[in-house]
Structure formats: C-alpha cells, structure tokens
Amino acid sequence: MTFLIFLLACGAAATTGVIFKPGQWYENLIKPNFTPPNWLFPVAWTLIYLLLAWVGHRLTLIPGSQILLALWAAQIALNTLWTPVFFGARRIFAGMIIIGLLWLVVAAMVLLALRLDVITGLLLLPYLAWLCVAAALNYSILRQNRW
C-alpha cells in the first residue's frame, strides 16, 4: 500500500509534464548538442518515478529513515515545481535554481541512503545521473538564450 501512495505522489509530479508541455517555445530555444532526443524524456522519467516510489516504500520499512523520508518529500516537491516554472512560466533562471536545489537534495539522499541501506542508495543513482543531464541542459539553455 505504501508503494502505491508513493507512486501516486510521483504520478502527480509526472502530471505536470502533461499539463506543461515543452511545445514550440522549447523547440525554438538554442539547445546544446548533448540534448537527449525527445522520446527519451518520458522513458527516463517513467523509470525514475517507479524507482522513486520503490525508494519511498523501502524507506518506510527501514528504522532511522525519517530524514531520508523528509528529503524524499522535498525532492518530489521541487521535482513537481520545476516543470511549471520552466515550461509553464518560461522562467529559465528560476528553473535553474530549482533544479540546483533538487540536485542537492537528491545528492544528499544518495549519500544518506547509501549509509543506511545500500540498495536504496543505488536505486537513487539513475535519478541523480538524469538530474546531472537535466541541470546541464537547463544551464546551457540559460546561457545560450539570454534575451
């Protein structure tokens, strides 16, 4: 049951991608050559959200995971916030701040989780890796599209 609750939270975050689609504005931006193909974004996020729900569920079963659960809540809030800010409000700089904070929270989660439960920490690594790509993409877009 807890897995489904965490999956619901991830589903809510994912819904922002349906509501605030990249669209023509994003297509017209100058993007770096390392920009992943469009089809990869939903594939990556689906995998990440499934792993995040599993991580949340695992954390509820591990004694002493209160700080990690609080960080889980912080990351899903920041994750949910980024899409409407970047794609909806078209605030590239604000998006950079949000994704930077998100990266810090997830990096802290990885470090703490690896100490508490190695499997949980390893399950978070794809998320941190994807955030590295996303943050670099956000930063590059910010630098190349100053108006």
Long-range contacts (C-beta under 8 A, 24 or more apart in sequence): 2-56, 2-57, 2-60, 3-53, 3-54, 3-56, 3-57, 5-56, 6-52, 6-53, 6-54, 6-55, 6-56, 6-57, 6-72, 7-49, 7-50, 7-53, 9-53, 9-56, 9-76, 10-49, 10-50, 10-52, 10-53, 10-76, 11-49, 12-80, 13-49, 13-76, 13-79, 13-80, 14-45, 14-46, 14-49, 16-80, 16-83, 16-84, 17-41, 17-42, 17-45, 17-83, 19-83, 19-84, 19-88, 20-83, 20-84, 20-87, 20-88, 21-87, 22-87, 23-87, 25-87, 25-90, 26-87, 29-141, 29-144, 29-145, 30-141, 30-144, 30-145, 31-137, 31-140, 31-141, 31-144, 32-136, 32-137, 32-140, 32-141, 32-144, 34-133, 34-136, 34-137, 34-140, 35-137, 36-133, 36-137, 44-130, 45-130, 47-126, 48-126, 48-127, 48-130, 51-123, 51-124, 51-126, 51-127, 52-76, 52-127, 54-123, 55-113, 55-120, 55-123, 55-124, 58-117, 58-119, 58-120, 58-123, 59-113, 59-120, 62-116, 62-117, 62-120, 64-116, 65-116, 65-117, 67-112, 68-109, 68-112, 68-113, 68-116, 68-120, 71-105, 71-108, 71-109, 71-112, 72-109, 74-105, 75-102, 75-105, 75-106, 75-109, 78-102, 78-105, 86-138, 92-138, 92-141, 92-142, 92-145, 93-142, 95-138, 95-142, 96-135, 96-138, 96-139, 96-142, 99-131, 99-134, 99-135, 99-138, 100-135, 102-131, 103-128, 103-131, 103-132, 103-135, 106-131
